[in-house]
Amino acid sequence: MSKTYYDPADLKKFGKITEWSEDLGTKFFEYYGKVFEEGALSAREKSLIALAVAHTEQCPYCIDAYSQDGLQRGITKEEMMEAIHVGAAIKGGATLVHGVQMMNKINKLDG
């Protein structure tokens, strides 16, 4: 088996981040838990958003966690892939729209 930089077993260690900063780690997990509670968005919708963001942020741990969470919440493979495409379109658009900054700079330098 080939070794990767990201060890899938490390996902299970996530809760241990409180060991070196208990106050901040605890506050983060309280916030994280609150964010994923049912609210204006369902837990299912939040899971789908989290999966798309996990891909745009390229976090393998989050991808693993929210792929599994999504399946448990009844999110279909097709819904997951569509959400990833939405994330990719936004990420691509956000990259390209910054091209306007380059165009503005070049126009000033050429001007």
Summary of the structure (lengths in Angstrom):
residues: 111
radius of gyration: 18.7
end to end distance: 57.6
largest distance: 57.6
contacts: 243
relative contact order: 0.09
helix: 77%
strand: 0%
